[in-house]
Amino acid sequence: MPDIVNVNYHNTGNSTKINTMGMREMQTRAFESRDAQYLLLKAPPASGKSRALMFLAVDKLVNQGIRKVIVAVPERSIGSSFSKTDLKKDGFFANWEPNDVYNLCTPGEEGSSSKVKAFHKFMDSDEKILICTHATLRFACEELDEAKFNDTLLTIDEFHHVSADVNNRLGELLKSIMNKSTAHIIAMTGSYFRGDSVPILTPENEAKFTKVTYNYYEQLNGYNFLKSLGIGYHFYTGKYTSAILDILDTYKKTILHIPNVNSGESTKDKHNEVNFILDAIGDVIKQDSETGVIHIKRHSDGKIIKVADLVEDSSRERDKIVNYLRNIKSLDDMDLIIALGMAKEGFDWPFCEHALTVGYRGSLTEIIQIIGRCTRDSNNKTHAQFTNLIASPEAIQDDVKVATNNMLKAITASLLMEQVLAPNFNFKTRIDNDDEEAEPGEIKIRGFKEPSSKRVKDILESDLNDLKATILQDDTMLKAMPGNIDPEVINKVYVFKLIWTFTKRVFC
């Protein structure tokens, strides 16, 4: 099936160039807001959010009276993104120098007494930087007074894991620290929608944040090699394993996400699914005992290709291959990664050309994260591809209604992705005697009405994708869009109502 979305980029190189302080375009934009007590940074995968945090945190430690920095990440593997970094070699005034003793992204239970004690010891010491998981942060703070966070910078990476719901412990913790201490907060995410209807922050707390947005088009358009991105769908009948080789091209560096075992697409035996795929590709020659890499002799040409199985349940075996993937340097080090819940947020394999996902994904955040795995800039590719393999609705199926809804939702999600990944146009009023040329992406219109308040302006500049997501994910809109309701009614009644509800939420 042809791509539903295909976006072309211009290779300006802007997003990868560095300035005299060693900062890329997004990092420079973030650093301009370094004095903000609460900062929300929304930027796509590979834009350099980890390095941006280092610049901001070091400045707060050196120039703003902040005594400590805590970096919280969703899973241990992402902690390595914040290891010691020489920032001075490219012109910055100080280095990022965490003490390995206080890097708590180490093997072991996240809520273990040793990690909680280490966190508490850090808070009472003269050490400056601690790195831990979201879970360790939650457990450690159960016994800490909020005042301990005075003059501390708390950074939440992958901020979409937070929500304003009272049952979200991380969200409640953040709210409490904001209300009862002088802490500074930096929240970072590649996707500000959670994939559900629960807002990330309450309107009162959201209003306190200075927002810095670097959109996907700016990032991808500023690459040196990547020229286009395709988003497409392929439909199958029966079991997905019978159709997988129609889409899986092992001549392209690929991440294959198989369906969750609880989904309708799953055969309910994830290991058999992996084995079937491996056998369909070729003959397994060996599995390296040290790295976990599977070597397969491909049926089509006899070439030996390398495969990583991240569906493996044994943590010991999985840690081997994860460690190998973390240290990949060469194009030939890996050809195919098969995963289920891993290889999404924070996972870095720049050589990846194709992200192939089996089964409908209900979360826009998850889709964004998966697409982000193949949109890294690398000299081995000019095109990146995301393909979703989903069940074709068949009249003989008992769950035809579910399959049809999943298909419509998947296609709707792709349309939203097009809005996120394609260029945005900024409309401004053209005034008399205005002879200045419009900036790239800017369109000046005589008589155009400017936003009536700062909050409306903020929504247009940084929350527009959230508004689009609210509209496109609404159940009534999903039923209306296939043509069941007159377009004028959709625009004047349904869309208007959703916009009103959205603005009411962010204004209240």
Secondary structure, DSSP 8 states (H G I E B T S, - for coil): ---SEEEE-----TTT---TTS--HHHHHHHTTTT-SEEEEE--TTS-HHHHHHHHHHHHHHHS---EEEEEESSGGGGGGGS-B--GGGT-SS-B---GGGB--SSS-TT-HHHHHHHHHHHHSS--EEEEEHHHHHHHHTTS-GGGGTTEEEEESSGGG--SSTT-HHHHHHHHHHHHS--EEEEEES----SSSS-SS-HHHHTT-EEEE--HHHHHHT-SS--EEEEEEEEESS-GGGTHHHH--TTS-EEEE---TTSTT--S-HHHHHHHHHHHHEEEEEE-TTT--EEEEETTT--EEEEEE-----HHHHHHHHHHHHT--SGGG-SEEEESS-SSTT---TT--EEEEES----HHHHHHHHHHH-S--TT-SEEEEEEEEE---TT-TTHHHHHHHHHHHHHHHHHHHHHHS---EEEE--TT------TTEEEETT----SSHHHHHHHHHSHHHHHHHHHH-HHHHHHTTTTS-HHHIIIIIIHHHHHHHHHHHH-
